[in-house]
Amino acid sequence: MYLCKLLSIDTNFVVRVVPYIAHLPIVLLNDWFMWKVSKRILNRDAARLAFLFLFFNRFETMHMTRTLTNSIEQMFTVVAFYFYLD
């Protein structure tokens, strides 16, 4: 946010969108490890189906993309579970 102010691009739109863009790598990492965990536990076809269910889940699409601590906590839990399976 401070960088946006220095560059004089701190419009309402940019201020509203920057937290989502900053949160995007956490969401992508969570989805990637969720795919890897489901592929390890189940087979590849069931992992595809589970990923579709995850993708079209209303909670995930509405609340996971917000910058909440719960999504960071979920990401750490999924990554820890993946390494626990080794």
PDB file with SEQRES, HELIX, SHEET and CRYST1 records, atoms N, CA, C and O in Angstrom:
SEQRES   1 A   86  MET TYR LEU CYS LYS LEU LEU SER ILE ASP THR ASN PHE          
SEQRES   2 A   86  VAL VAL ARG VAL VAL PRO TYR ILE ALA HIS LEU PRO ILE          
SEQRES   3 A   86  VAL LEU LEU ASN ASP TRP PHE MET TRP LYS VAL SER LYS          
SEQRES   4 A   86  ARG ILE LEU ASN ARG ASP ALA ALA ARG LEU ALA PHE LEU          
SEQRES   5 A   86  PHE LEU PHE PHE ASN ARG PHE GLU THR MET HIS MET THR          
SEQRES   6 A   86  ARG THR LEU THR ASN SER ILE GLU GLN MET PHE THR VAL          
SEQRES   7 A   86  VAL ALA PHE TYR PHE TYR LEU ASP                              
HELIX    1 AA1 TYR A    2  LEU A    6  1                                   5    
HELIX    2 AA2 ASN A   12  ILE A   41  1                                  30    
HELIX    3 AA3 ARG A   44  PHE A   55  1                                  12    
HELIX    4 AA4 ARG A   58  PHE A   59  1                                   2    
HELIX    5 AA5 GLU A   60  MET A   64  3                                   5    
HELIX    6 AA6 THR A   69  TYR A   84  1                                  16    
CRYST1    1.000    1.000    1.000  90.00  90.00  90.00 P 1           1          
ATOM      1  N   MET A   1       0.825  -1.182   0.000  1.00  0.00           N  
ATOM      2  CA  MET A   1       0.000   0.000   0.000  1.00  0.00           C  
ATOM      3  C   MET A   1       0.874   1.252   0.000  1.00  0.00           C  
ATOM      4  O   MET A   1       0.555   2.249  -0.649  1.00  0.00           O  
ATOM      5  N   TYR A   2       1.980   1.183   0.737  1.00  0.00           N  
ATOM      6  CA  TYR A   2       2.869   2.338   0.788  1.00  0.00           C  
ATOM      7  C   TYR A   2       3.498   2.586  -0.575  1.00  0.00           C  
ATOM      8  O   TYR A   2       3.717   3.732  -0.967  1.00  0.00           O  
ATOM      9  N   LEU A   3       3.789   1.500  -1.300  1.00  0.00           N  
ATOM     10  CA  LEU A   3       4.356   1.634  -2.633  1.00  0.00           C  
ATOM     11  C   LEU A   3       3.367   2.295  -3.581  1.00  0.00           C  
ATOM     12  O   LEU A   3       3.757   3.093  -4.433  1.00  0.00           O  
ATOM     13  N   CYS A   4       2.106   1.970  -3.437  1.00  0.00           N  
ATOM     14  CA  CYS A   4       1.073   2.614  -4.265  1.00  0.00           C  
ATOM     15  C   CYS A   4       0.998   4.108  -3.977  1.00  0.00           C  
ATOM     16  O   CYS A   4       0.783   4.914  -4.883  1.00  0.00           O  
ATOM     17  N   LYS A   5       1.173   4.464  -2.733  1.00  0.00           N  
ATOM     18  CA  LYS A   5       1.142   5.879  -2.376  1.00  0.00           C  
ATOM     19  C   LYS A   5       2.358   6.606  -2.934  1.00  0.00           C  
ATOM     20  O   LYS A   5       2.242   7.740  -3.400  1.00  0.00           O  
ATOM     21  N   LEU A   6       3.518   5.969  -2.893  1.00  0.00           N  
ATOM     22  CA  LEU A   6       4.721   6.588  -3.443  1.00  0.00           C  
ATOM     23  C   LEU A   6       4.628   6.778  -4.950  1.00  0.00           C  
ATOM     24  O   LEU A   6       5.115   7.772  -5.489  1.00  0.00           O  
ATOM     25  N   LEU A   7       4.008   5.830  -5.617  1.00  0.00           N  
ATOM     26  CA  LEU A   7       3.863   5.908  -7.077  1.00  0.00           C  
ATOM     27  C   LEU A   7       2.665   6.736  -7.512  1.00  0.00           C  
ATOM     28  O   LEU A   7       2.415   6.886  -8.708  1.00  0.00           O  
ATOM     29  N   SER A   8       1.932   7.267  -6.566  1.00  0.00           N  
ATOM     30  CA  SER A   8       0.730   8.086  -6.821  1.00  0.00           C  
ATOM     31  C   SER A   8      -0.331   7.340  -7.613  1.00  0.00           C  
ATOM     32  O   SER A   8      -0.998   7.911  -8.475  1.00  0.00           O  
ATOM     33  N   ILE A   9      -0.474   6.066  -7.312  1.00  0.00           N  
ATOM     34  CA  ILE A   9      -1.534   5.280  -7.953  1.00  0.00           C  
ATOM     35  C   ILE A   9      -2.510   4.767  -6.906  1.00  0.00           C  
ATOM     36  O   ILE A   9      -3.131   3.721  -7.090  1.00  0.00           O  
ATOM     37  N   ASP A  10      -2.644   5.493  -5.823  1.00  0.00           N  
ATOM     38  CA  ASP A  10      -3.507   5.041  -4.738  1.00  0.00           C  
ATOM     39  C   ASP A  10      -4.958   5.475  -4.955  1.00  0.00           C  
ATOM     40  O   ASP A  10      -5.533   6.234  -4.176  1.00  0.00           O  
ATOM     41  N   THR A  11      -5.515   4.963  -6.042  1.00  0.00           N  
ATOM     42  CA  THR A  11      -6.933   5.206  -6.307  1.00  0.00           C  
ATOM     43  C   THR A  11      -7.763   4.225  -5.488  1.00  0.00           C  
ATOM     44  O   THR A  11      -7.224   3.310  -4.865  1.00  0.00           O  
ATOM     45  N   ASN A  12      -9.057   4.419  -5.494  1.00  0.00           N  
ATOM     46  CA  ASN A  12      -9.935   3.517  -4.739  1.00  0.00           C  
ATOM     47  C   ASN A  12      -9.840   2.083  -5.248  1.00  0.00           C  
ATOM     48  O   ASN A  12      -9.838   1.136  -4.462  1.00  0.00           O  
ATOM     49  N   PHE A  13      -9.763   1.932  -6.554  1.00  0.00           N  
ATOM     50  CA  PHE A  13      -9.695   0.596  -7.148  1.00  0.00           C  
ATOM     51  C   PHE A  13      -8.409  -0.126  -6.745  1.00  0.00           C  
ATOM     52  O   PHE A  13      -8.441  -1.295  -6.361  1.00  0.00           O  
ATOM     53  N   VAL A  14      -7.298   0.565  -6.835  1.00  0.00           N  
ATOM     54  CA  VAL A  14      -6.012  -0.051  -6.513  1.00  0.00           C  
ATOM     55  C   VAL A  14      -5.941  -0.417  -5.030  1.00  0.00           C  
ATOM     56  O   VAL A  14      -5.445  -1.487  -4.676  1.00  0.00           O  
ATOM     57  N   VAL A  15      -6.428   0.458  -4.175  1.00  0.00           N  
ATOM     58  CA  VAL A  15      -6.419   0.181  -2.743  1.00  0.00           C  
ATOM     59  C   VAL A  15      -7.284  -1.026  -2.423  1.00  0.00           C  
ATOM     60  O   VAL A  15      -6.986  -1.776  -1.493  1.00  0.00           O  
ATOM     61  N   ARG A  16      -8.339  -1.217  -3.177  1.00  0.00           N  
ATOM     62  CA  ARG A  16      -9.230  -2.350  -2.949  1.00  0.00           C  
ATOM     63  C   ARG A  16      -8.674  -3.653  -3.508  1.00  0.00           C  
ATOM     64  O   ARG A  16      -8.955  -4.720  -2.963  1.00  0.00           O  
ATOM     65  N   VAL A  17      -7.894  -3.591  -4.581  1.00  0.00           N  
ATOM     66  CA  VAL A  17      -7.436  -4.794  -5.276  1.00  0.00           C  
ATOM     67  C   VAL A  17      -6.082  -5.303  -4.765  1.00  0.00           C  
ATOM     68  O   VAL A  17      -5.822  -6.504  -4.836  1.00  0.00           O  
ATOM     69  N   VAL A  18      -5.230  -4.439  -4.261  1.00  0.00           N  
ATOM     70  CA  VAL A  18      -3.880  -4.843  -3.853  1.00  0.00           C  
ATOM     71  C   VAL A  18      -3.872  -5.960  -2.803  1.00  0.00           C  
ATOM     72  O   VAL A  18      -3.058  -6.873  -2.940  1.00  0.00           O  
ATOM     73  N   PRO A  19      -4.712  -5.954  -1.771  1.00  0.00           N  
ATOM     74  CA  PRO A  19      -4.680  -7.087  -0.826  1.00  0.00           C  
ATOM     75  C   PRO A  19      -5.038  -8.431  -1.466  1.00  0.00           C  
ATOM     76  O   PRO A  19      -4.496  -9.464  -1.074  1.00  0.00           O  
ATOM     77  N   TYR A  20      -5.939  -8.427  -2.438  1.00  0.00           N  
ATOM     78  CA  TYR A  20      -6.272  -9.675  -3.125  1.00  0.00           C  
ATOM     79  C   TYR A  20      -5.095 -10.185  -3.944  1.00  0.00           C  
ATOM     80  O   TYR A  20      -4.827 -11.386  -3.971  1.00  0.00           O  
ATOM     81  N   ILE A  21      -4.402  -9.289  -4.600  1.00  0.00           N  
ATOM     82  CA  ILE A  21      -3.248  -9.687  -5.405  1.00  0.00           C  
ATOM     83  C   ILE A  21      -2.120 -10.183  -4.504  1.00  0.00           C  
ATOM     84  O   ILE A  21      -1.422 -11.135  -4.852  1.00  0.00           O  
ATOM     85  N   ALA A  22      -1.940  -9.554  -3.367  1.00  0.00           N  
ATOM     86  CA  ALA A  22      -0.912  -9.995  -2.430  1.00  0.00           C  
ATOM     87  C   ALA A  22      -1.264 -11.344  -1.806  1.00  0.00           C  
ATOM     88  O   ALA A  22      -0.372 -12.095  -1.413  1.00  0.00           O  
ATOM     89  N   HIS A  23      -2.547 -11.653  -1.712  1.00  0.00           N  
ATOM     90  CA  HIS A  23      -3.009 -12.903  -1.100  1.00  0.00           C  
ATOM     91  C   HIS A  23      -3.063 -14.054  -2.109  1.00  0.00           C  
ATOM     92  O   HIS A  23      -3.198 -15.214  -1.721  1.00  0.00           O  
ATOM     93  N   LEU A  24      -2.961 -13.738  -3.373  1.00  0.00           N  
ATOM     94  CA  LEU A  24      -3.090 -14.742  -4.427  1.00  0.00           C  
ATOM     95  C   LEU A  24      -2.072 -15.882  -4.329  1.00  0.00           C  
ATOM     96  O   LEU A  24      -2.472 -17.031  -4.514  1.00  0.00           O  
ATOM     97  N   PRO A  25      -0.791 -15.646  -4.051  1.00  0.00           N  
ATOM     98  CA  PRO A  25       0.136 -16.789  -3.948  1.00  0.00           C  
ATOM     99  C   PRO A  25      -0.232 -17.771  -2.839  1.00  0.00           C  
ATOM    100  O   PRO A  25       0.004 -18.971  -2.983  1.00  0.00           O  
ATOM    101  N   ILE A  26      -0.793 -17.296  -1.759  1.00  0.00           N  
ATOM    102  CA  ILE A  26      -1.192 -18.189  -0.665  1.00  0.00           C  
ATOM    103  C   ILE A  26      -2.329 -19.087  -1.114  1.00  0.00           C  
ATOM    104  O   ILE A  26      -2.336 -20.282  -0.816  1.00  0.00           O  
ATOM    105  N   VAL A  27      -3.283 -18.524  -1.826  1.00  0.00           N  
ATOM    106  CA  VAL A  27      -4.412 -19.311  -2.322  1.00  0.00           C  
ATOM    107  C   VAL A  27      -3.949 -20.326  -3.361  1.00  0.00           C  
ATOM    108  O   VAL A  27      -4.406 -21.469  -3.350  1.00  0.00           O  
ATOM    109  N   LEU A  28      -3.053 -19.928  -4.255  1.00  0.00           N  
ATOM    110  CA  LEU A  28      -2.546 -20.858  -5.263  1.00  0.00           C  
ATOM    111  C   LEU A  28      -1.740 -21.990  -4.631  1.00  0.00           C  
ATOM    112  O   LEU A  28      -1.848 -23.143  -5.049  1.00  0.00           O  
ATOM    113  N   LEU A  29      -0.937 -21.661  -3.628  1.00  0.00           N  
ATOM    114  CA  LEU A  29      -0.171 -22.692  -2.935  1.00  0.00           C  
ATOM    115  C   LEU A  29      -1.090 -23.671  -2.218  1.00  0.00           C  
ATOM    116  O   LEU A  29      -0.830 -24.875  -2.202  1.00  0.00           O  
ATOM    117  N   ASN A  30      -2.157 -23.162  -1.630  1.00  0.00           N  
ATOM    118  CA  ASN A  30      -3.120 -24.027  -0.958  1.00  0.00           C  
ATOM    119  C   ASN A  30      -3.792 -24.970  -1.955  1.00  0.00           C  
ATOM    120  O   ASN A  30      -3.926 -26.163  -1.681  1.00  0.00           O  
ATOM    121  N   ASP A  31      -4.210 -24.456  -3.092  1.00  0.00           N  
ATOM    122  CA  ASP A  31      -4.848 -25.304  -4.100  1.00  0.00           C  
ATOM    123  C   ASP A  31      -3.883 -26.351  -4.638  1.00  0.00           C  
ATOM    124  O   ASP A  31      -4.272 -27.495  -4.876  1.00  0.00           O  
ATOM    125  N   TRP A  32      -2.632 -25.966  -4.831  1.00  0.00           N  
ATOM    126  CA  TRP A  32      -1.654 -26.896  -5.371  1.00  0.00           C  
ATOM    127  C   TRP A  32      -1.385 -28.037  -4.393  1.00  0.00           C  
ATOM    128  O   TRP A  32      -1.330 -29.197  -4.799  1.00  0.00           O  
ATOM    129  N   PHE A  33      -1.217 -27.721  -3.112  1.00  0.00           N  
ATOM    130  CA  PHE A  33      -0.976 -28.778  -2.126  1.00  0.00           C  
ATOM    131  C   PHE A  33      -2.239 -29.597  -1.864  1.00  0.00           C  
ATOM    132  O   PHE A  33      -2.152 -30.785  -1.553  1.00  0.00           O  
ATOM    133  N   MET A  34      -3.398 -28.977  -1.987  1.00  0.00           N  
ATOM    134  CA  MET A  34      -4.645 -29.739  -1.850  1.00  0.00           C  
ATOM    135  C   MET A  34      -4.749 -30.768  -2.976  1.00  0.00           C  
ATOM    136  O   MET A  34      -5.200 -31.892  -2.755  1.00  0.00           O  
ATOM    137  N   TRP A  35      -4.335 -30.387  -4.170  1.00  0.00           N  
ATOM    138  CA  TRP A  35      -4.317 -31.309  -5.309  1.00  0.00           C  
ATOM    139  C   TRP A  35      -3.332 -32.451  -5.049  1.00  0.00           C  
ATOM    140  O   TRP A  35      -3.643 -33.612  -5.312  1.00  0.00           O  
ATOM    141  N   LYS A  36      -2.159 -32.126  -4.540  1.00  0.00           N  
ATOM    142  CA  LYS A  36      -1.149 -33.147  -4.287  1.00  0.00           C  
ATOM    143  C   LYS A  36      -1.578 -34.111  -3.181  1.00  0.00           C  
ATOM    144  O   LYS A  36      -1.321 -35.311  -3.272  1.00  0.00           O  
ATOM    145  N   VAL A  37      -2.224 -33.599  -2.149  1.00  0.00           N  
ATOM    146  CA  VAL A  37      -2.696 -34.458  -1.066  1.00  0.00           C  
ATOM    147  C   VAL A  37      -3.791 -35.389  -1.569  1.00  0.00           C  
ATOM    148  O   VAL A  37      -3.778 -36.584  -1.273  1.00  0.00           O  
ATOM    149  N   SER A  38      -4.728 -34.852  -2.319  1.00  0.00           N  
ATOM    150  CA  SER A  38      -5.821 -35.707  -2.807  1.00  0.00           C  
ATOM    151  C   SER A  38      -5.320 -36.715  -3.828  1.00  0.00           C  
ATOM    152  O   SER A  38      -5.844 -37.826  -3.904  1.00  0.00           O  
ATOM    153  N   LYS A  39      -4.321 -36.351  -4.607  1.00  0.00           N  
ATOM    154  CA  LYS A  39      -3.766 -37.314  -5.564  1.00  0.00           C  
ATOM    155  C   LYS A  39      -2.996 -38.415  -4.855  1.00  0.00           C  
ATOM    156  O   LYS A  39      -2.966 -39.555  -5.316  1.00  0.00           O  
ATOM    157  N   ARG A  40      -2.369 -38.071  -3.727  1.00  0.00           N  
ATOM    158  CA  ARG A  40      -1.624 -39.085  -2.971  1.00  0.00           C  
ATOM    159  C   ARG A  40      -2.568 -40.026  -2.240  1.00  0.00           C  
ATOM    160  O   ARG A  40      -2.324 -41.231  -2.204  1.00  0.00           O  
ATOM    161  N   ILE A  41      -3.643 -39.502  -1.656  1.00  0.00           N  
ATOM    162  CA  ILE A  41      -4.573 -40.343  -0.906  1.00  0.00           C  
ATOM    163  C   ILE A  41      -5.454 -41.150  -1.844  1.00  0.00           C  
ATOM    164  O   ILE A  41      -5.648 -42.351  -1.657  1.00  0.00           O  
ATOM    165  N   LEU A  42      -5.986 -40.476  -2.855  1.00  0.00           N  
ATOM    166  CA  LEU A  42      -6.862 -41.121  -3.822  1.00  0.00           C  
ATOM    167  C   LEU A  42      -6.098 -41.315  -5.123  1.00  0.00           C  
ATOM    168  O   LEU A  42      -4.891 -41.076  -5.179  1.00  0.00           O  
ATOM    169  N   ASN A  43      -6.781 -41.738  -6.147  1.00  0.00           N  
ATOM    170  CA  ASN A  43      -6.111 -41.825  -7.444  1.00  0.00           C  
ATOM    171  C   ASN A  43      -6.277 -40.504  -8.199  1.00  0.00           C  
ATOM    172  O   ASN A  43      -6.875 -39.560  -7.680  1.00  0.00           O  
ATOM    173  N   ARG A  44      -5.757 -40.441  -9.400  1.00  0.00           N  
ATOM    174  CA  ARG A  44      -5.744 -39.184 -10.148  1.00  0.00           C  
ATOM    175  C   ARG A  44      -7.142 -38.725 -10.544  1.00  0.00           C  
ATOM    176  O   ARG A  44      -7.437 -37.532 -10.478  1.00  0.00           O  
ATOM    177  N   ASP A  45      -7.997 -39.639 -10.950  1.00  0.00           N  
ATOM    178  CA  ASP A  45      -9.357 -39.264 -11.363  1.00  0.00           C  
ATOM    179  C   ASP A  45     -10.180 -38.750 -10.189  1.00  0.00           C  
ATOM    180  O   ASP A  45     -10.930 -37.783 -10.324  1.00  0.00           O  
ATOM    181  N   ALA A  46     -10.037 -39.393  -9.050  1.00  0.00           N  
ATOM    182  CA  ALA A  46     -10.751 -38.921  -7.860  1.00  0.00           C  
ATOM    183  C   ALA A  46     -10.204 -37.575  -7.399  1.00  0.00           C  
ATOM    184  O   ALA A  46     -10.953 -36.757  -6.863  1.00  0.00           O  
ATOM    185  N   ALA A  47      -8.915 -37.333  -7.598  1.00  0.00           N  
ATOM    186  CA  ALA A  47      -8.329 -36.033  -7.254  1.00  0.00           C  
ATOM    187  C   ALA A  47      -8.885 -34.937  -8.158  1.00  0.00           C  
ATOM    188  O   ALA A  47      -9.117 -33.815  -7.708  1.00  0.00           O  
ATOM    189  N   ARG A  48      -9.095 -35.259  -9.418  1.00  0.00           N  
ATOM    190  CA  ARG A  48      -9.716 -34.281 -10.326  1.00  0.00           C  
ATOM    191  C   ARG A  48     -11.135 -33.937  -9.875  1.00  0.00           C  
ATOM    192  O   ARG A  48     -11.527 -32.770  -9.868  1.00  0.00           O  
ATOM    193  N   LEU A  49     -11.887 -34.947  -9.504  1.00  0.00           N  
ATOM    194  CA  LEU A  49     -13.245 -34.716  -9.029  1.00  0.00           C  
ATOM    195  C   LEU A  49     -13.243 -33.914  -7.725  1.00  0.00           C  
ATOM    196  O   LEU A  49     -14.058 -33.009  -7.542  1.00  0.00           O  
ATOM    197  N   ALA A  50     -12.333 -34.251  -6.836  1.00  0.00           N  
ATOM    198  CA  ALA A  50     -12.241 -33.503  -5.579  1.00  0.00           C  
ATOM    199  C   ALA A  50     -11.828 -32.057  -5.822  1.00  0.00           C  
ATOM    200  O   ALA A  50     -12.307 -31.156  -5.134  1.00  0.00           O  
ATOM    201  N   PHE A  51     -10.951 -31.823  -6.786  1.00  0.00           N  
ATOM    202  CA  PHE A  51     -10.547 -30.456  -7.103  1.00  0.00           C  
ATOM    203  C   PHE A  51     -11.705 -29.671  -7.707  1.00  0.00           C  
ATOM    204  O   PHE A  51     -11.849 -28.476  -7.445  1.00  0.00           O  
ATOM    205  N   LEU A  52     -12.528 -30.330  -8.511  1.00  0.00           N  
ATOM    206  CA  LEU A  52     -13.716 -29.651  -9.046  1.00  0.00           C  
ATOM    207  C   LEU A  52     -14.692 -29.297  -7.938  1.00  0.00           C  
ATOM    208  O   LEU A  52     -15.268 -28.209  -7.937  1.00  0.00           O  
ATOM    209  N   PHE A  53     -14.882 -30.213  -6.995  1.00  0.00           N  
ATOM    210  CA  PHE A  53     -15.740 -29.908  -5.846  1.00  0.00           C  
ATOM    211  C   PHE A  53     -15.170 -28.755  -5.031  1.00  0.00           C  
ATOM    212  O   PHE A  53     -15.914 -27.895  -4.559  1.00  0.00           O  
ATOM    213  N   LEU A  54     -13.874 -28.738  -4.869  1.00  0.00           N  
ATOM    214  CA  LEU A  54     -13.230 -27.648  -4.137  1.00  0.00           C  
ATOM    215  C   LEU A  54     -13.360 -26.332  -4.887  1.00  0.00           C  
ATOM    216  O   LEU A  54     -13.601 -25.289  -4.280  1.00  0.00           O  
ATOM    217  N   PHE A  55     -13.203 -26.378  -6.195  1.00  0.00           N  
ATOM    218  CA  PHE A  55     -13.262 -25.168  -7.009  1.00  0.00           C  
ATOM    219  C   PHE A  55     -14.656 -24.560  -7.037  1.00  0.00           C  
ATOM    220  O   PHE A  55     -14.798 -23.338  -7.041  1.00  0.00           O  
ATOM    221  N   PHE A  56     -15.682 -25.396  -7.056  1.00  0.00           N  
ATOM    222  CA  PHE A  56     -17.056 -24.898  -7.113  1.00  0.00           C  
ATOM    223  C   PHE A  56     -17.714 -24.796  -5.737  1.00  0.00           C  
ATOM    224  O   PHE A  56     -18.919 -24.565  -5.642  1.00  0.00           O  
ATOM    225  N   ASN A  57     -16.938 -24.966  -4.684  1.00  0.00           N  
ATOM    226  CA  ASN A  57     -17.455 -24.813  -3.335  1.00  0.00           C  
ATOM    227  C   ASN A  57     -17.665 -23.335  -3.040  1.00  0.00           C  
ATOM    228  O   ASN A  57     -16.764 -22.525  -3.257  1.00  0.00           O  
ATOM    229  N   ARG A  58     -18.826 -22.982  -2.557  1.00  0.00           N  
ATOM    230  CA  ARG A  58     -19.132 -21.577  -2.341  1.00  0.00           C  
ATOM    231  C   ARG A  58     -18.259 -20.954  -1.249  1.00  0.00           C  
ATOM    232  O   ARG A  58     -17.846 -19.800  -1.368  1.00  0.00           O  
ATOM    233  N   PHE A  59     -17.979 -21.706  -0.194  1.00  0.00           N  
ATOM    234  CA  PHE A  59     -17.132 -21.167   0.866  1.00  0.00           C  
ATOM    235  C   PHE A  59     -15.740 -20.849   0.350  1.00  0.00           C  
ATOM    236  O   PHE A  59     -15.183 -19.792   0.644  1.00  0.00           O  
ATOM    237  N   GLU A  60     -15.191 -21.766  -0.415  1.00  0.00           N  
ATOM    238  CA  GLU A  60     -13.836 -21.547  -0.927  1.00  0.00           C  
ATOM    239  C   GLU A  60     -13.778 -20.354  -1.873  1.00  0.00           C  
ATOM    240  O   GLU A  60     -12.853 -19.547  -1.787  1.00  0.00           O  
ATOM    241  N   THR A  61     -14.736 -20.233  -2.761  1.00  0.00           N  
ATOM    242  CA  THR A  61     -14.671 -19.146  -3.734  1.00  0.00           C  
ATOM    243  C   THR A  61     -15.034 -17.798  -3.132  1.00  0.00           C  
ATOM    244  O   THR A  61     -14.557 -16.767  -3.609  1.00  0.00           O  
ATOM    245  N   MET A  62     -15.857 -17.779  -2.107  1.00  0.00           N  
ATOM    246  CA  MET A  62     -16.253 -16.505  -1.519  1.00  0.00           C  
ATOM    247  C   MET A  62     -15.323 -16.068  -0.398  1.00  0.00           C  
ATOM    248  O   MET A  62     -15.008 -14.883  -0.288  1.00  0.00           O  
ATOM    249  N   HIS A  63     -14.880 -16.998   0.433  1.00  0.00           N  
ATOM    250  CA  HIS A  63     -14.157 -16.623   1.642  1.00  0.00           C  
ATOM    251  C   HIS A  63     -12.663 -16.901   1.575  1.00  0.00           C  
ATOM    252  O   HIS A  63     -11.894 -16.242   2.275  1.00  0.00           O  
ATOM    253  N   MET A  64     -12.233 -17.838   0.772  1.00  0.00           N  
ATOM    254  CA  MET A  64     -10.803 -18.152   0.730  1.00  0.00           C  
ATOM    255  C   MET A  64     -10.023 -17.050   0.048  1.00  0.00           C  
ATOM    256  O   MET A  64      -8.865 -16.810   0.390  1.00  0.00           O  
ATOM    257  N   THR A  65     -10.630 -16.383  -0.903  1.00  0.00           N  
ATOM    258  CA  THR A  65      -9.903 -15.339  -1.610  1.00  0.00           C  
ATOM    259  C   THR A  65      -9.840 -14.044  -0.824  1.00  0.00           C  
ATOM    260  O   THR A  65      -9.150 -13.109  -1.230  1.00  0.00           O  
ATOM    261  N   ARG A  66     -10.541 -13.973   0.282  1.00  0.00           N  
ATOM    262  CA  ARG A  66     -10.407 -12.800   1.145  1.00  0.00           C  
ATOM    263  C   ARG A  66      -9.116 -12.913   1.931  1.00  0.00           C  
ATOM    264  O   ARG A  66      -8.563 -14.001   2.090  1.00  0.00           O  
ATOM    265  N   THR A  67      -8.657 -11.813   2.405  1.00  0.00           N  
ATOM    266  CA  THR A  67      -7.402 -11.834   3.149  1.00  0.00           C  
ATOM    267  C   THR A  67      -7.688 -12.102   4.618  1.00  0.00           C  
ATOM    268  O   THR A  67      -7.636 -11.202   5.455  1.00  0.00           O  
ATOM    269  N   LEU A  68      -7.984 -13.336   4.904  1.00  0.00           N  
ATOM    270  CA  LEU A  68      -8.295 -13.757   6.268  1.00  0.00           C  
ATOM    271  C   LEU A  68      -7.184 -14.624   6.820  1.00  0.00           C  
ATOM    272  O   LEU A  68      -6.440 -15.248   6.063  1.00  0.00           O  
ATOM    273  N   THR A  69      -7.072 -14.663   8.111  1.00  0.00           N  
ATOM    274  CA  THR A  69      -6.068 -15.537   8.712  1.00  0.00           C  
ATOM    275  C   THR A  69      -6.468 -16.999   8.591  1.00  0.00           C  
ATOM    276  O   THR A  69      -5.609 -17.878   8.640  1.00  0.00           O  
ATOM    277  N   ASN A  70      -7.757 -17.272   8.434  1.00  0.00           N  
ATOM    278  CA  ASN A  70      -8.194 -18.668   8.306  1.00  0.00           C  
ATOM    279  C   ASN A  70      -7.640 -19.311   7.045  1.00  0.00           C  
ATOM    280  O   ASN A  70      -7.312 -20.498   7.059  1.00  0.00           O  
ATOM    281  N   SER A  71      -7.529 -18.566   5.964  1.00  0.00           N  
ATOM    282  CA  SER A  71      -6.992 -19.147   4.739  1.00  0.00           C  
ATOM    283  C   SER A  71      -5.500 -19.429   4.876  1.00  0.00           C  
ATOM    284  O   SER A  71      -5.006 -20.417   4.333  1.00  0.00           O  
ATOM    285  N   ILE A  72      -4.783 -18.577   5.593  1.00  0.00           N  
ATOM    286  CA  ILE A  72      -3.365 -18.833   5.837  1.00  0.00           C  
ATOM    287  C   ILE A  72      -3.214 -20.056   6.741  1.00  0.00           C  
ATOM    288  O   ILE A  72      -2.329 -20.888   6.540  1.00  0.00           O  
ATOM    289  N   GLU A  73      -4.078 -20.149   7.720  1.00  0.00           N  
ATOM    290  CA  GLU A  73      -4.067 -21.306   8.624  1.00  0.00           C  
ATOM    291  C   GLU A  73      -4.399 -22.585   7.864  1.00  0.00           C  
ATOM    292  O   GLU A  73      -3.787 -23.625   8.110  1.00  0.00           O  
ATOM    293  N   GLN A  74      -5.350 -22.523   6.953  1.00  0.00           N  
ATOM    294  CA  GLN A  74      -5.703 -23.688   6.152  1.00  0.00           C  
ATOM    295  C   GLN A  74      -4.544 -24.088   5.253  1.00  0.00           C  
ATOM    296  O   GLN A  74      -4.277 -25.278   5.085  1.00  0.00           O  
ATOM    297  N   MET A  75      -3.855 -23.118   4.677  1.00  0.00           N  
ATOM    298  CA  MET A  75      -2.728 -23.421   3.811  1.00  0.00           C  
ATOM    299  C   MET A  75      -1.620 -24.121   4.592  1.00  0.00           C  
ATOM    300  O   MET A  75      -1.045 -25.097   4.110  1.00  0.00           O  
ATOM    301  N   PHE A  76      -1.314 -23.629   5.797  1.00  0.00           N  
ATOM    302  CA  PHE A  76      -0.289 -24.283   6.611  1.00  0.00           C  
ATOM    303  C   PHE A  76      -0.716 -25.698   7.009  1.00  0.00           C  
ATOM    304  O   PHE A  76       0.120 -26.600   7.065  1.00  0.00           O  
ATOM    305  N   THR A  77      -1.989 -25.897   7.281  1.00  0.00           N  
ATOM    306  CA  THR A  77      -2.481 -27.217   7.655  1.00  0.00           C  
ATOM    307  C   THR A  77      -2.377 -28.192   6.493  1.00  0.00           C  
ATOM    308  O   THR A  77      -1.979 -29.341   6.686  1.00  0.00           O  
ATOM    309  N   VAL A  78      -2.726 -27.757   5.302  1.00  0.00           N  
ATOM    310  CA  VAL A  78      -2.661 -28.636   4.132  1.00  0.00           C  
ATOM    311  C   VAL A  78      -1.219 -28.979   3.797  1.00  0.00           C  
ATOM    312  O   VAL A  78      -0.923 -30.130   3.474  1.00  0.00           O  
ATOM    313  N   VAL A  79      -0.319 -28.013   3.866  1.00  0.00           N  
ATOM    314  CA  VAL A  79       1.095 -28.277   3.589  1.00  0.00           C  
ATOM    315  C   VAL A  79       1.678 -29.217   4.644  1.00  0.00           C  
ATOM    316  O   VAL A  79       2.442 -30.124   4.313  1.00  0.00           O  
ATOM    317  N   ALA A  80       1.325 -29.007   5.898  1.00  0.00           N  
ATOM    318  CA  ALA A  80       1.813 -29.899   6.960  1.00  0.00           C  
ATOM    319  C   ALA A  80       1.265 -31.311   6.781  1.00  0.00           C  
ATOM    320  O   ALA A  80       1.985 -32.283   7.006  1.00  0.00           O  
ATOM    321  N   PHE A  81       0.011 -31.435   6.384  1.00  0.00           N  
ATOM    322  CA  PHE A  81      -0.566 -32.759   6.158  1.00  0.00           C  
ATOM    323  C   PHE A  81       0.092 -33.456   4.987  1.00  0.00           C  
ATOM    324  O   PHE A  81       0.274 -34.673   5.010  1.00  0.00           O  
ATOM    325  N   TYR A  82       0.452 -32.695   3.959  1.00  0.00           N  
ATOM    326  CA  TYR A  82       1.138 -33.282   2.817  1.00  0.00           C  
ATOM    327  C   TYR A  82       2.476 -33.873   3.242  1.00  0.00           C  
ATOM    328  O   TYR A  82       2.821 -34.990   2.858  1.00  0.00           O  
ATOM    329  N   PHE A  83       3.224 -33.115   4.037  1.00  0.00           N  
ATOM    330  CA  PHE A  83       4.528 -33.617   4.480  1.00  0.00           C  
ATOM    331  C   PHE A  83       4.373 -34.693   5.550  1.00  0.00           C  
ATOM    332  O   PHE A  83       5.282 -35.502   5.736  1.00  0.00           O  
ATOM    333  N   TYR A  84       3.251 -34.722   6.253  1.00  0.00           N  
ATOM    334  CA  TYR A  84       2.980 -35.785   7.208  1.00  0.00           C  
ATOM    335  C   TYR A  84       2.762 -37.117   6.496  1.00  0.00           C  
ATOM    336  O   TYR A  84       3.088 -38.173   7.039  1.00  0.00           O  
ATOM    337  N   LEU A  85       2.221 -37.071   5.300  1.00  0.00           N  
ATOM    338  CA  LEU A  85       1.954 -38.298   4.555  1.00  0.00           C  
ATOM    339  C   LEU A  85       3.232 -38.985   4.072  1.00  0.00           C  
ATOM    340  O   LEU A  85       3.215 -40.173   3.751  1.00  0.00           O  
ATOM    341  N   ASP A  86       4.329 -38.245   4.021  1.00  0.00           N  
ATOM    342  CA  ASP A  86       5.603 -38.869   3.615  1.00  0.00           C  
ATOM    343  C   ASP A  86       6.034 -39.801   4.676  1.00  0.00           C  
ATOM    344  O   ASP A  86       7.080 -40.438   4.550  1.00  0.00           O  
TER     345      ASP A  86                                                      
END                                                                             
